[in-house]
Amino acid sequence: CLSSCLGLALLGSSRLLSTLCNTFIMQEQELELQAVIGFKGTVASSLILHPDQEHLIFPLGCTVVLRNLLQRTQSFLQGHDNQVNCITVSPSGKLLASGQKTYMGFIADVIIWDFEARMEKNRLSLHKVAVTSLSFSFDEMYLATLGGQDDNSLVVWEVDRGLAICGTPAATDTAHCVRFFNNDAFHLVTGGNYHVCVWQFDLPNKKLRPTMANLGQMKRITTNVLIDHDDQFVYCGSNSGDLLQVELGHALFKQLAPKGGGTKHGFGLGVTSATLLPDGDILCGTGDGTIARIDKATLALKAQCKVLGGVTSIALTSDGTHFFCGTTLSNIYWVDVDSLTAELRNTCHHERINAVCFPFNYSEVFATVSVTDIRVWNAATRQELLRIQVPNMECYCVAFSRDGKAIVSGWSDGKVRAFLPQSGKLLYAINDAHKNGVTALVVSGDGGRIVTGGMEGEVRVWNIGMQTQTMDASLKEHRQRVYSIKMAAGDTEAVTASADGSCIIWDLATKTRKLCLFESTMFKDIVYHPDESQLLTTGSDRKVAYWDTFDGQAIRVLEASDEGELTTLSISQSGSHYVSGGEERLLKLWDYDKGVAEYIGVGHSGSITCCAISPDQSFVVSTGTEGAILIWSMPSEVTDRCLEPVS
């Protein structure tokens, strides 16, 4: 009887636990993505101008971005769980397809989207690890998909039902690109390592029948293929910097372009993209940033121009007078076809972003720092306002002075540099502030002091005068890199978080240690609760810990991530909510008192490196290792609570 009672009690408690878990799961709603700043320029043929001539389509992380060029608005297609690796649009523009990368051994999905409804139409799950190329047939009935190096299979799908019709290994060597004929839904071309193949799609027998192109002595790695208007020739762009003209009827190599051929006369770093002009001329982009126009009859070079970064995408307007050009440095250019003059339209970070910050009580601009530069952005228009570059140096951290008259930054050469926020002119530099780099800093409320942390674990206090910058104290208790420094409201104390597993609260008046917190983790970020009675920390143990600032005891520890370390925290003005992010690639919005993640933001394809809640509490900015800046709308009921006065 006792055992049955115990069994019932255990059953009841497990049900209660599952009900509670389900309640928490139900509470996790999706954060709305408001805007993005970024463009993954390294994805081949990723910049597409929609046939309606209004929308520019490109991938960013796990998201496909649809930017309305006339209304300056953005909408998003979200459904992938890893980086989008290729996209294509159907000839009418009604459908859009995107393929992704994933991890070794896992299935990489292709999603067919309804463009008008902005909805997922079909999900095609067959390829392993990655999908490298997609192509719609001219009548939009079929979609050809090409798997990556580990999959290397060519599959033709029925678009309406999302079913695979037939598939085959693409070649004995790796294939890189696939393209349907322009006027025939039953022929297609693939190109890859040392081969070009013309395929006949036999629908009644559900077979793909290959005809290998005879290239003679030519050994080329084909990265992109371009078929002319009447399906007579295919032009294959190669890593060697030339175009191979192959006659499709007999699958026979004809000649090299530009005339002269060979690496001696070819383009630097290969032909990376190509498109056909209405008059039949070929526009091709190369790995060294050259855009060239090649004559259709003679295959001679007619004109060329240079842009920054390797050209990965050319998106031609319907009238053929202009085109958008995307590069590996994440720049988007608007180019006139006749004169080949390039005008920079959009730019963003193309490498890891290390930090983001807002000026004090001002939400209209924010600053980000990357491997190569500091950039200041307009939060509303998402335009770059200022760029500050220091050659061959990496910026680790940035902060605005309280009065907004200086942008203070820490660099890999051990210097602290302050810049004017409007001109970007150097205001002052503190040489040899830290050995091997300044990794964290904070500016006092009056702007008279800066506290910095270094790669070796030193914490230093600097007095900032009109003409001089002098060291006030050097505090050496941390043994490893200082990841984060925060200052209390009265500028009387500061707290530092280090990779050695300790957080120290410093008394800035006596320059001594006031309190120390220890945990077996590498601390990555720390924030004060606005009433300064508690501290929040996070790090490599995947936990968010609440600490009492009076005695240094851990009050509460939350499991905040299922996989990978947490790297960043930002707390709201009232302390009611905070956001966290890390290697899980999810931005989580937490209720401080409940300790529950109420909202989750999905969009990054790399680890989240930093996040910040705007001073007006209406949006959150997050940055990632893939170079993307994502702006999330804060739910209105959360914003109201975040603006309440601190009790």
C-alpha positions in Angstrom: 0.0 0.0 0.0 2.9 2.3 1.0 4.7 1.6 -2.3 1.6 2.3 -4.4 1.0 5.6 -2.5 4.7 6.5 -3.2 4.2 5.6 -6.8 1.1 7.8 -7.1 3.0 10.7 -5.4 5.9 10.4 -7.8 3.5 10.2 -10.7 1.7 13.3 -9.5 5.0 15.2 -9.0 6.3 14.2 -12.5 3.1 15.4 -14.0 3.3 18.7 -12.2 6.9 19.1 -13.3 6.0 18.3 -16.9 3.1 20.8 -16.7 5.4 23.5 -15.3 8.0 22.7 -18.1 5.3 23.0 -20.7 4.1 26.3 -19.2 7.6 27.6 -19.5 8.0 26.3 -23.0 4.7 27.9 -24.0 5.9 31.2 -22.5 8.9 31.3 -24.9 7.6 33.5 -27.7 9.6 34.7 -30.7 11.2 38.1 -30.7 10.3 40.2 -33.7 13.2 41.0 -36.0 12.8 44.7 -36.8 15.8 45.3 -39.1 19.2 44.0 -40.1 22.4 45.7 -41.0 24.5 43.3 -43.0 25.0 41.4 -46.2 26.8 38.0 -46.5 28.9 38.9 -49.5 30.9 35.7 -49.5 27.8 33.6 -50.6 28.0 33.2 -54.4 25.2 34.9 -56.5 23.5 35.9 -53.2 22.4 39.4 -54.3 19.2 39.2 -56.4 17.1 42.0 -57.8 13.5 40.7 -57.9 11.6 40.9 -61.2 9.3 43.5 -59.8 12.4 45.8 -59.7 11.5 46.9 -56.1 13.0 44.3 -53.9 16.7 43.4 -53.3 17.0 39.9 -51.9 20.0 38.6 -50.0 20.9 36.1 -47.2 22.2 37.2 -43.8 22.9 34.4 -41.4 19.9 32.1 -41.1 17.6 34.7 -42.6 16.7 35.8 -46.1 16.3 39.5 -46.2 13.8 41.2 -48.6 14.7 44.9 -48.8 12.2 47.3 -50.5 14.3 49.8 -52.4 11.5 52.4 -52.8 9.9 52.3 -49.3 13.2 51.6 -47.6 11.6 48.8 -45.5 12.8 45.2 -44.8 10.9 41.9 -44.4 12.4 38.6 -43.5 12.0 34.9 -44.4 13.0 32.8 -41.4 12.9 29.0 -41.4 16.6 27.9 -41.6 18.5 26.8 -38.5 21.9 27.5 -40.0 23.7 29.8 -42.5 21.9 30.3 -45.8 24.3 29.1 -48.5 22.5 29.8 -51.8 19.3 31.5 -53.0 17.5 31.9 -56.3 14.3 33.5 -57.6 11.9 32.0 -60.2 11.6 33.8 -63.6 8.2 35.4 -62.7 9.3 36.2 -59.1 6.4 34.3 -57.5 8.7 31.8 -55.9 12.0 32.0 -54.1 14.3 29.1 -53.0 17.0 29.0 -50.4 19.5 26.3 -49.3 21.6 26.1 -46.2 24.7 24.7 -44.6 24.6 22.4 -41.6 27.0 20.1 -39.7 28.6 16.9 -40.8 26.2 14.0 -41.0 23.0 16.2 -40.8 20.4 17.0 -43.5 20.6 20.5 -45.1 17.2 21.8 -46.1 16.1 23.7 -49.2 13.0 25.9 -48.6 10.7 27.1 -51.4 9.0 30.3 -50.4 5.9 32.0 -51.7 7.2 35.5 -52.3 3.9 37.4 -52.1 2.7 35.6 -48.9 6.2 35.6 -47.4 5.4 32.1 -46.4 7.2 28.7 -46.6 5.6 26.7 -49.4 7.7 23.5 -49.3 10.7 22.2 -47.4 13.0 19.8 -49.3 15.1 17.6 -47.1 17.5 15.3 -48.9 21.0 16.7 -49.2 23.6 16.2 -46.5 25.8 18.9 -44.9 25.3 21.7 -47.5 23.4 22.8 -50.6 25.6 24.8 -53.0 23.4 25.8 -55.9 19.8 26.1 -57.0 18.0 26.7 -60.3 14.3 27.0 -61.3 13.2 25.8 -64.8 11.9 28.5 -67.1 8.2 27.3 -66.6 8.7 27.1 -62.8 7.6 23.5 -62.6 10.9 22.1 -61.5 13.8 23.0 -59.2 17.3 21.6 -59.5 19.4 21.4 -56.3 23.0 20.6 -56.0 24.6 19.2 -52.8 27.9 20.3 -51.4 31.3 18.6 -51.5 30.2 15.8 -49.0 26.9 15.2 -50.8 27.6 16.0 -54.5 24.2 14.9 -55.7 22.0 16.6 -58.3 18.3 16.3 -57.6 15.3 17.6 -59.6 12.1 18.4 -57.6 8.5 19.0 -58.5 7.9 22.5 -57.2 4.1 22.3 -56.5 4.2 19.2 -54.4 7.8 19.5 -53.1 8.6 15.9 -54.1 11.9 14.6 -55.5 11.5 13.3 -59.1 15.0 12.0 -59.6 18.6 12.3 -58.4 22.1 11.2 -59.3 25.7 11.9 -58.3 26.6 15.1 -60.1 30.1 13.9 -61.2 33.1 11.8 -60.0 34.6 15.1 -58.8 32.9 18.0 -56.8 30.3 20.0 -58.7 29.8 23.7 -57.8 26.9 25.1 -59.8 23.7 24.1 -61.7 21.6 26.0 -64.2 18.5 25.0 -66.2 18.3 26.0 -69.9 16.5 29.3 -70.6 13.9 27.8 -73.0 13.9 24.1 -72.1 12.7 22.6 -68.8 14.3 19.2 -69.6 17.9 20.2 -70.0 20.4 21.6 -67.5 24.1 22.2 -67.0 26.4 21.6 -64.1 30.0 22.7 -63.6 32.7 21.8 -61.1 36.2 20.5 -60.7 37.6 19.7 -64.1 34.3 19.0 -65.7 31.2 20.6 -67.4 28.2 18.3 -67.8 25.0 18.8 -69.9 22.1 16.8 -68.5 18.9 15.6 -70.2 16.0 15.3 -67.7 14.0 12.3 -68.8 10.7 12.8 -66.9 8.8 9.6 -68.1 11.6 7.4 -66.9 12.6 9.6 -64.0 16.3 9.7 -65.1 19.0 12.3 -65.4 21.2 11.4 -68.4 24.7 13.1 -68.5 26.8 14.2 -71.4 30.2 15.3 -70.4 31.5 18.3 -72.3 34.6 17.6 -74.3 37.1 20.3 -73.0 40.1 18.8 -74.8 43.3 19.7 -72.9 41.6 22.3 -70.7 41.7 21.7 -67.0 39.5 24.2 -65.2 37.6 24.4 -61.9 34.2 25.9 -62.9 32.5 27.9 -60.2 29.6 29.4 -62.2 27.8 28.9 -65.4 25.9 31.3 -67.7 23.7 30.2 -70.6 23.0 32.5 -73.5 19.4 33.7 -74.4 18.8 31.0 -77.1 20.5 28.1 -75.3 23.3 27.8 -77.9 26.3 28.3 -75.7 27.2 28.1 -72.0 29.9 30.3 -70.5 31.7 28.7 -67.6 33.6 31.0 -65.2 36.7 29.4 -63.8 39.2 29.8 -60.9 41.9 30.4 -63.5 40.4 33.7 -64.5 38.8 32.9 -67.8 35.4 32.0 -69.3 35.1 28.7 -71.3 32.6 28.9 -74.1 31.0 25.5 -74.6 28.6 24.7 -77.4 25.5 23.0 -75.8 24.3 21.0 -78.9 27.4 18.8 -79.1 28.8 19.6 -75.6 32.0 20.8 -77.2 34.5 23.4 -76.0 34.8 26.3 -78.5 37.0 29.0 -77.1 38.3 31.0 -74.2 37.2 34.5 -73.2 38.5 37.1 -72.8 40.4 36.6 -76.1 43.9 35.4 -75.5 42.8 33.2 -72.7 45.1 31.5 -70.2 46.2 32.8 -66.9 48.5 35.2 -68.6 45.6 37.3 -70.0 42.9 36.0 -67.6 41.4 37.9 -64.6 43.0 37.8 -61.1 41.6 35.4 -58.5 39.1 33.8 -61.0 35.8 34.7 -62.6 33.4 34.6 -59.7 30.1 35.7 -61.2 28.6 36.5 -64.7 25.4 37.7 -66.3 24.1 38.4 -69.8 23.1 41.8 -71.0 20.1 42.3 -73.3 22.4 42.9 -76.3 24.2 39.6 -75.7 27.4 41.0 -74.1 28.7 39.3 -71.0 29.3 41.1 -67.7 31.6 39.2 -65.4 32.9 39.9 -61.9 36.2 38.6 -60.6 37.9 37.7 -57.3 40.2 40.7 -57.4 37.3 43.2 -57.7 37.2 43.7 -61.5 33.9 44.1 -63.3 34.4 43.5 -67.0 32.2 43.7 -70.1 33.0 41.2 -72.9 31.8 41.5 -76.5 29.4 38.7 -77.5 30.8 38.3 -81.0 34.6 38.6 -80.6 34.7 37.7 -76.9 37.2 40.6 -76.5 37.3 42.8 -73.4 35.3 46.0 -74.0 35.5 47.8 -70.7 36.3 47.2 -67.0 36.2 48.9 -63.6 37.3 48.1 -60.1 35.4 47.7 -56.7 36.5 46.8 -53.2 36.4 43.1 -52.6 35.9 40.1 -54.8 32.7 40.4 -56.9 30.3 37.5 -55.9 27.0 38.8 -57.3 25.7 40.8 -60.3 22.0 41.7 -60.2 20.9 43.4 -63.5 17.8 45.7 -63.8 15.1 44.6 -66.3 16.1 47.4 -68.8 19.8 46.3 -68.6 21.0 49.9 -68.0 22.3 49.4 -64.4 23.1 46.6 -62.0 23.8 45.9 -58.3 27.1 44.4 -57.5 27.8 42.5 -54.2 31.4 41.9 -52.9 33.2 39.7 -50.4 33.8 42.8 -48.2 30.0 43.1 -47.8 29.7 46.2 -50.0 26.8 46.7 -52.4 27.5 48.9 -55.5 25.1 50.5 -58.0 26.9 50.4 -61.4 26.0 52.0 -64.7 26.4 49.4 -67.6 27.6 51.8 -70.3 30.2 53.7 -68.4 30.9 51.0 -65.8 31.1 53.6 -63.0 30.4 52.1 -59.5 28.7 54.0 -56.8 28.7 52.6 -53.2 25.2 52.1 -52.0 25.5 49.9 -48.8 28.3 48.8 -46.6 28.5 46.8 -43.4 30.9 44.7 -41.3 32.3 41.6 -43.1 34.2 40.1 -40.1 33.5 39.4 -36.5 31.9 42.2 -34.4 33.5 42.5 -31.0 31.3 45.1 -29.2 28.3 47.4 -29.5 27.3 50.4 -27.4 24.9 53.3 -27.2 25.6 56.9 -26.0 24.2 57.8 -22.6 20.3 58.2 -22.8 20.4 58.5 -26.6 18.9 55.7 -28.8 19.2 57.2 -32.3 22.8 56.1 -32.9 25.0 53.2 -31.8 28.6 52.2 -32.4 30.0 48.8 -33.3 33.6 47.6 -33.4 34.9 44.9 -35.7 38.3 43.3 -36.5 39.1 46.2 -38.8 37.2 49.3 -37.7 34.8 51.3 -35.5 31.5 52.2 -37.2 28.7 54.5 -36.0 25.2 53.8 -37.3 21.9 55.6 -37.4 19.4 53.2 -35.7 16.4 54.4 -37.7 17.7 54.5 -41.2 20.4 51.8 -40.6 22.9 54.0 -42.5 26.6 54.2 -41.6 27.4 57.7 -40.2 31.1 57.3 -39.4 33.9 54.8 -39.9 37.2 54.9 -38.0 40.0 52.6 -39.2 43.4 52.0 -37.7 45.5 49.9 -40.1 46.5 46.4 -39.0 44.9 46.7 -35.6 41.9 45.0 -34.0 39.5 46.9 -31.8 38.3 45.0 -28.8 36.0 47.4 -26.9 34.3 50.8 -27.2 32.4 53.2 -25.0 30.9 56.7 -25.4 31.8 59.3 -22.8 28.7 60.5 -20.8 28.6 63.9 -22.5 28.9 62.2 -25.9 32.0 64.2 -26.9 34.3 61.2 -27.3 34.3 57.6 -28.5 36.8 55.7 -26.4 38.2 52.4 -27.7 40.7 49.7 -26.7 43.0 48.1 -29.3 45.1 45.1 -29.9 48.3 47.1 -29.8 47.7 48.0 -26.2 46.6 51.6 -26.8 43.5 53.4 -25.7 42.3 55.7 -28.4 39.6 58.4 -28.1 38.0 59.9 -31.3 35.6 62.8 -31.9 32.2 61.3 -32.7 31.4 63.5 -35.7 34.6 63.7 -37.6 36.3 60.6 -36.3 39.5 62.6 -35.7 41.9 61.3 -33.0 41.3 63.2 -29.7 44.0 61.5 -27.7 45.8 58.1 -27.3 47.2 56.4 -24.2 50.2 54.5 -25.4 51.2 51.1 -23.7 48.1 51.1 -21.6 48.2 47.3 -21.5 50.5 44.6 -22.8 49.0 42.6 -25.7 45.8 44.6 -25.9 43.1 46.6 -24.1 40.2 44.2 -23.8 37.6 46.1 -21.7 37.0 49.7 -20.6 34.5 52.0 -19.0 34.3 55.8 -18.8 33.2 57.5 -15.5 30.1 59.7 -15.4 32.1 63.0 -15.3 34.5 61.8 -18.1 37.5 62.4 -15.8 38.4 58.8 -15.4 38.7 55.6 -17.5 39.0 52.1 -16.0 40.7 49.6 -18.4 41.3 45.9 -18.4 44.0 44.0 -20.4 44.8 40.7 -22.0 47.2 39.8 -19.1 44.6 40.6 -16.3 45.7 44.1 -15.2 43.1 46.6 -14.3 44.2 50.3 -14.6 42.6 53.6 -13.6 43.4 56.6 -15.8 42.9 60.3 -15.0 41.8 62.1 -18.2 42.7 65.8 -18.3 42.4 68.5 -21.0 45.9 67.8 -22.4 47.2 64.8 -20.4 46.2 61.3 -19.6 48.0 59.8 -16.6 47.7 56.4 -14.8 46.2 56.7 -11.3 46.5 53.1 -10.2 47.4 49.6 -11.5 45.5 46.8 -9.9 46.9 43.3 -10.6 44.8 40.5 -9.1 43.3 38.8 -12.2 45.6 36.3 -13.8 43.9 36.1 -17.2 42.1 38.3 -19.7 39.6 40.9 -18.3 36.4 40.5 -20.4 34.1 43.1 -18.9 34.2 46.2 -16.7 31.2 48.0 -15.3 31.1 51.1 -13.0 28.6 51.8 -10.3 26.4 54.9 -10.7 28.3 57.1 -8.2 31.7 56.3 -9.9 32.9 55.1 -6.5 33.3 51.4 -7.4 33.9 49.3 -10.5 33.5 45.5 -11.0 35.7 43.5 -13.4 35.0 40.0 -14.8 37.9 37.8 -15.9 38.6 34.5 -17.7 40.4 33.2 -14.5 37.0 32.6 -12.8 36.9 35.6 -10.6 35.0 38.9 -10.5 36.3 41.7 -8.3 34.5 44.8 -7.0 37.1 47.6 -6.7 36.9 50.6 -4.4 38.0 53.4 -6.8 38.6 55.9 -3.9 41.1 53.7 -2.0 42.1 51.7 -5.2 41.7 48.4 -3.3 39.7 45.2 -3.6 36.4 45.4 -1.9 34.9 42.0 -2.7 35.7 39.0 -4.8 33.4 36.4 -6.4 34.8 33.0 -7.5 33.3 30.4 -9.8 34.8 27.5 -11.9 34.1 29.3 -15.2 35.6 31.8 -17.6 33.5 34.9 -16.9 32.6 36.7 -20.1 30.2 39.5 -19.0 28.9 41.2 -15.9 26.2 43.8 -15.2 24.9 45.7 -12.2 21.2 45.5 -11.4 20.1 49.2 -11.5 19.6 49.3 -7.7 23.2 47.9 -7.4 22.2 45.4 -4.8 22.9 42.5 -7.1 25.2 41.5 -10.0 24.5 39.3 -13.0 27.4 37.2 -14.5 27.7 34.8 -17.4 30.4 32.8 -19.0 31.7 29.5 -20.3 29.6 27.3 -17.9 26.4 28.3 -19.8 24.8 29.8 -16.7 23.5 33.2 -15.6 24.3 33.8 -11.9 22.8 36.4 -9.6 25.2 37.6 -6.9 24.7 39.7 -3.7 27.0 42.8 -3.8 27.1 43.0 0.0 28.6 39.6 0.8 29.5 38.2 -2.6 27.2 35.1 -2.3 25.5 33.5 -5.2 21.7 34.0 -4.8 20.5 32.2 -7.9 22.0 30.2 -10.8 20.0 29.7 -14.0 20.8 27.2 -16.8 20.6 29.8 -19.6 21.9 27.8 -22.6 21.6 24.3 -23.9 24.8 24.3 -26.0 27.9 26.6 -26.0 29.0 29.3 -23.7 27.2 32.6 -23.1 29.2 35.7 -24.0 27.0 38.8 -23.4 24.4 40.3 -21.1 22.5 43.6 -21.1 20.0 44.7 -18.5 17.0 47.0 -18.8 16.7 50.5 -17.2 14.4 49.3 -14.4 16.1 45.9 -14.0 12.9 44.0 -14.8 14.3 42.2 -17.8 17.7 41.4 -19.3 18.9 39.8 -22.6 21.6 37.2 -23.1 23.4 35.7 -26.1 26.3 33.3 -26.9 27.4 30.4 -29.0 23.9 29.0 -29.1 23.1 31.8 -31.6 19.8 32.6 -29.8 19.0 36.0 -28.2 17.0 35.4 -25.1 14.9 38.0 -23.2 14.6 37.1 -19.5 12.3 38.2 -16.8 14.7 39.1 -13.9 12.5 38.0 -11.0 10.9 34.9 -12.6 14.2 33.7 -14.0 12.4 32.6 -17.2 13.3 33.3 -20.9 10.1 34.8 -22.1 11.2 35.6 -25.7 13.8 34.1 -28.0 15.2 35.7 -31.1 16.4 33.4 -34.0 18.5 35.0 -36.7 22.2 34.8 -36.2 24.3 32.1 -38.0 27.4 32.8 -35.9 27.9 33.1 -32.2 26.4 36.2 -30.6 29.3 38.4 -29.4 27.5 41.3 -27.9 24.0 42.7 -27.3 22.7 46.0 -25.9 19.2 47.2 -25.0 18.6 50.7 -26.3 18.3 53.6 -23.7 14.6 54.1 -24.7 14.0 50.3 -24.1 12.2 50.0 -27.4 14.7 47.7 -29.2 17.7 45.4 -28.7 20.8 45.4 -30.9 22.8 42.1 -31.2 26.0 41.4 -33.1 27.6 38.2 -34.2 30.8 36.5 -35.4 29.4 36.5 -39.0 29.4 40.3 -39.1 25.6 40.8 -38.8 23.9 43.5 -36.8 20.3 42.5 -35.9 17.8 44.9 -34.4 15.0 43.3 -32.5 11.7 45.0 -31.4 11.1 44.9 -27.6 7.5 43.7 -26.9 5.4 46.7 -25.8 4.4 45.2 -22.4 8.1 44.5 -21.7 9.1 48.1 -22.7 6.5 49.5 -20.2 8.0 47.5 -17.4 11.6 48.4 -18.4 10.7 52.1 -18.2 9.4 51.9 -14.6 11.4 53.8 -12.0 13.9 51.6 -10.1 12.4 50.7 -6.7 
